[in-house]
Amino acid sequence: MNNIETVSGSGVPLLLDDIDTDRIIPARFLRCVTFDGIGEHAFEDDREQDPNHPFNQDRFQNAGILVSGRNFGCGSSREHAPQSLMRWGVKAVVAESFAEIFFGNCTSLGIPAVCASRDDLTKLAAAIEADPTLEFTLDLNALTLSFGGETVSVTMPDSARSALTSGQFDALAQLLARKDDIAATASKLPYLKSFAAS
């Protein structure tokens, strides 16, 4: 299992409130069978309407830390939204607050979603605009985000932080790690024995 304690990368500023999942990934992309290639469609409609959208700008193309505003990821519960961000290159999201289901989906994918004050978010966005190559380091143990000699405090529910730092966020990895125990239990269940025999 993969423990996630720190995340580093440059930033991409999108300091807007109430960005819903339909804006993150438009509904027409929900028909995909796998999530392969979905990253290139993150914010597609917004990017078409605004050629200056941060996800269109070359200076932010390798960013790993997304900085946004209040109620990020509201709207429908589609897992495609964090999947598209992750496949675009986002490794962590810092916002004022998150919609609950979006937050849970991020955690399940190993994407830390942490909260910061509006003043600190404004400071982060300004620092990114001033130097798009600036490196940020999110420390989930210390609950800090460091950049350019400065550090701001972030928050995250203890349950999510513990799941990420212990590697317990990955349900499939947990199952695979216990496959011998699962097989042993399955061998004792009479209805599975009869199914295997037929």
C-alpha positions in Angstrom: 0.0 0.0 0.0 1.1 3.5 -0.8 1.5 5.9 2.2 1.0 9.5 1.2 2.6 11.8 3.7 4.0 14.6 1.5 3.1 15.9 -1.9 5.3 18.3 -3.8 4.9 20.2 -7.0 4.3 23.6 -8.6 0.8 25.2 -8.4 -2.1 26.1 -10.7 -4.4 28.9 -9.4 -8.1 28.7 -9.9 -9.4 30.8 -7.0 -13.1 30.6 -7.7 -16.0 29.5 -5.5 -18.6 26.8 -6.2 -16.8 25.0 -9.0 -19.0 22.0 -9.6 -18.2 18.6 -10.9 -19.9 19.4 -14.3 -17.4 22.2 -14.8 -14.5 19.9 -13.7 -15.5 17.2 -16.2 -18.6 17.8 -18.5 -21.3 15.2 -18.5 -20.6 14.0 -22.1 -17.3 12.5 -20.8 -19.1 10.3 -18.3 -19.7 7.6 -20.9 -16.1 6.4 -20.9 -15.5 2.8 -20.1 -12.2 3.5 -18.4 -10.7 6.8 -17.2 -7.9 6.7 -19.7 -7.5 10.0 -21.5 -10.0 11.8 -19.3 -7.4 14.1 -18.0 -7.2 16.1 -21.2 -10.9 17.0 -20.8 -10.6 18.5 -17.3 -12.4 21.9 -17.4 -13.0 21.4 -21.1 -16.0 23.7 -21.5 -14.5 26.4 -19.2 -11.3 26.2 -21.3 -13.1 26.6 -24.6 -15.0 29.6 -23.3 -11.9 31.2 -21.7 -8.7 30.7 -23.7 -6.8 32.2 -20.7 -8.1 29.5 -18.3 -5.2 28.4 -16.1 -5.5 24.8 -17.5 -4.8 26.2 -21.0 -1.7 28.1 -20.0 1.7 26.5 -20.8 3.2 27.9 -17.6 0.9 25.7 -15.5 1.0 22.5 -17.5 3.2 20.6 -15.1 1.5 21.8 -11.9 0.6 19.3 -9.2 -1.1 21.5 -6.6 -4.4 23.0 -7.5 -5.4 26.1 -5.5 -9.1 26.9 -5.5 -11.9 28.6 -3.4 -15.0 27.7 -1.4 -17.2 24.6 -2.0 -14.9 23.0 -4.6 -16.4 19.9 -6.3 -20.0 20.6 -5.5 -22.8 19.3 -7.7 -23.1 15.6 -8.7 -21.1 12.9 -7.1 -19.2 11.7 -10.2 -15.9 10.1 -9.6 -14.9 11.3 -13.0 -14.2 14.7 -11.6 -11.2 13.8 -9.3 -10.2 11.2 -11.9 -9.9 13.9 -14.5 -7.9 16.2 -12.3 -5.6 13.4 -11.2 -5.0 12.3 -14.8 -4.3 16.0 -15.8 -1.6 15.9 -13.2 -3.2 17.3 -10.0 -1.7 15.5 -6.9 -3.4 17.6 -4.2 -6.1 20.3 -4.0 -6.0 23.2 -1.6 -9.3 25.1 -1.2 -11.4 26.9 1.4 -13.9 24.1 1.6 -15.0 21.0 -0.4 -18.2 19.3 -1.2 -18.4 16.1 0.9 -18.7 13.5 -1.8 -16.0 15.1 -4.0 -13.7 15.1 -0.9 -14.3 11.5 -0.3 -13.7 10.6 -3.9 -10.4 12.5 -3.8 -9.3 10.6 -0.6 -10.2 7.3 -2.2 -7.9 8.1 -5.1 -5.0 9.2 -2.9 -5.5 12.9 -3.7 -5.1 15.0 -0.5 -7.8 17.7 -0.4 -6.9 20.2 2.3 -8.5 23.4 3.5 -6.8 26.8 4.0 -8.0 30.2 4.9 -9.1 32.6 2.2 -6.3 34.9 3.1 -3.8 32.1 2.7 -5.4 30.9 -0.6 -5.1 34.5 -2.0 -1.4 34.5 -0.9 -0.8 31.1 -2.6 -2.5 32.1 -5.8 -0.4 35.4 -5.9 2.8 33.4 -5.3 2.0 31.0 -8.2 1.1 33.9 -10.6 4.4 35.6 -9.7 6.5 32.4 -10.2 4.7 29.4 -11.8 7.8 27.3 -11.2 7.6 27.8 -7.4 7.7 24.5 -5.6 5.1 23.7 -2.9 5.3 20.9 -0.3 2.2 19.7 1.4 3.0 17.9 4.7 0.0 15.8 5.9 1.7 15.0 9.2 2.4 18.6 10.1 -0.7 19.9 8.2 1.4 22.6 6.5 1.9 23.8 3.0 5.4 25.3 2.4 6.6 27.4 -0.5 9.4 30.0 -1.1 10.4 30.2 2.6 6.8 30.6 3.8 4.5 28.1 5.5 0.7 28.2 5.9 -1.5 25.9 8.0 -4.0 23.6 6.4 -6.7 21.4 7.8 -8.1 18.0 7.0 -10.3 15.6 8.9 -8.3 13.2 10.9 -9.9 10.1 9.4 -8.9 11.2 5.9 -5.4 12.2 6.9 -4.9 8.8 8.7 -6.2 6.9 5.7 -3.7 8.7 3.4 -0.7 8.6 5.6 -1.2 4.9 6.5 -2.0 3.8 2.9 -5.5 2.7 4.0 -7.2 4.9 1.5 -6.7 2.3 -1.2 -9.5 -0.3 -0.8 -8.2 -2.6 -3.6 -4.7 -2.6 -2.1 -6.2 -3.6 1.2 -8.1 -6.5 -0.4 -5.0 -7.7 -2.2 -2.9 -7.5 0.9 -5.4 -9.9 2.6 -6.0 -12.2 -0.3 -4.9 -15.3 1.7 -7.2 -14.5 4.5 -10.1 -13.9 2.1 -9.4 -17.3 0.4 -9.3 -19.0 3.7 -12.6 -17.5 4.8 -14.2 -18.3 1.4 -13.1 -22.0 1.7 -15.1 -22.2 4.9 -18.4 -20.9 3.5 -20.7 -23.7 2.4 -22.4 -21.7 -0.3 -19.0 -20.9 -1.9 -17.9 -24.5 -1.7 -21.0 -25.7 -3.5 -20.6 -23.0 -6.2 -17.0 -24.0 -6.8 -18.0 -27.7 -7.0 -20.5 -27.0 -9.7 
